Amino acid sequence: MLYFPEAKLQKCVVHKMRNVTKHVSPKHKQEMNQDLKHIFDNFTEDSSKEKAYEKADNFCQKWHSKYPNIRRYFKPDDFCYYLTYIEYNHKIRRCIYTTNSIENLNSKIRKATRNKLSFESPVFLLDYLFIIIREYQDKNWAVFPVHNFKFL
């Protein structure tokens, strides 16, 4: 049962790039990373999913001779989840194309609560989590804030 059937799924582009280059020869890795960045560099107003699919197809054609299985990373039924950010305004795409900041916050929460086996009450746990999230926000998200969502 889906709780949010209208929600759009965005998979992490950075993780996709890592997965594609995981079994690549070190001498090809840098060039392939540059090509992958080109596929996912869709931060201008005129970017579209069609253009991104075209870039991915060109990438596969270029690298197919050295890595015959490279196309499996760009199957349309899965690859579309890495391009959801293109549907949003070009001014906020960089904020949503990767999940690294969310994963980093989750890591901080796990690290902070690892040694705390129990809390006297759920309220104390929530207070503690609030402090952790607030510190993380001040050090990370406050550095690159997104202002003025009127343009959406």
N, C-alpha and C positions, 0 to 999 in steps of 0.2 A: 504494500500500500504506500503510495507516494503522498507525503504531506505537503509538498510544494511542487505540484505538477507543472507549474508555469516557470519554475526556476531554470535558469540557463547554467549549464555546467562549463567551467573553465578549468582545464587541466594545466599543470605547470609547464610552461615552455622551457624553462631552464632544465627541468628534469628530463624532458623529451630530448633536448640536445645532448645531455649526458648519456642517455640510453642509446642514442644513435651512434655516438662516438666511442662507446664502451669497448668494442672489439676492433677498433680501427688501429692500424699501424701508427706508431708515434710519428713517423715521417709525414703522414697524411693528416694527422689530427688538427694541426693549426689551420691548414687550408680548408679542411672540412668544416671546422668551427666557424670560419668566416662565411662560408657558403650557407651554413645553417642560420647564422645571424641575419643574413640577407632574406631568408625565407620568412623569418618572424619579425622583421623590421617593417611593421605596418602601422606606423604612428602618424602618418600624414592624413590629411582629409580625403585624398583621392585613393587611399588604400581600400582594397576589397578582398573578400574571400576568394573570388575568382582569380585575382592576381596572385594571391598567396598560393593557391593550388597550382597555378602555372609555374611559379618559382620552385615549388616542391618538385614538380615534374621535371623541370630543367635540372635540378639538383640530382634527381635519380638518374637521368640520362647521362650526366657527367660522371657520376661515380659508379655506375652499373658495371663497367668493365673491370674495375678493381674490387668491387664489393657487390656481387650479383644479387644478394638478398636485401639490399638497401631499400628497395621499394616496399618491403613489408612494414617499415616504420611509418609509411605515409598512406595507408589504406584509408579511403575517404570516410568510412563509417566510424573510425576511431580518430582520425586526424582532425575532423571537424571540431572536436572538443578542445583542441589547442588553438583554435582561431575564433572562439566566441568573443574575445575582447574587441575584435574588429567591428562588431555590431554596435559598439558604444562610441560616444563622441571621442574624437582623436585626442582631446585634451586630457582624458583620464585613462587612456589605454595602458600607459606604462604602470599605472597603479594596480591593474588587475590581471596582467598577462602572466604573472608568476605568483606562486604561493609561498615563496621563501620567507616573507615577513611573517606570515601566519604560522608557518612551521617553526620559525625562530621563536616566536612568542610561546607556542606550545612547548618547545624545548625548555624555555626558561621556567615555565610553570611546573613541568615535570621535575626539573632539577631542584626547584625550591621546595617542592612538596615531597620529594623522595625520602628524606630523613624524618619527616613528620608523619608518624604512623597513625596518630589520631588527634582529633581536635575536640575540645570540650563540648562544642556545639556547632551546628552548621553555620551559624552566624559568624563564629570566629574564623572558620575556613573561608567564608566569603570575604570577610575583612582582609584576611591574609592575601587572598587572590587579588583583591582590588589593589592592594599595595604593590604587588608584583607587576600587575598590568599597568598601573600608573607609572611606575619607574620605567618600564619598557617603553611606554608611550612617550615619556619625556626624553628618553635617550634616542629613540628611533623615529617614530612617526612624526613627532613634532619638528624634526629636522627638515623633513620634506613634506610639509602639509599640502593638502589639496584645498584650495580656497574657492569659494563662489561656485556653487553647483547650478547657478541659474542657467548656464548655457546648455544644460541637458535637456 
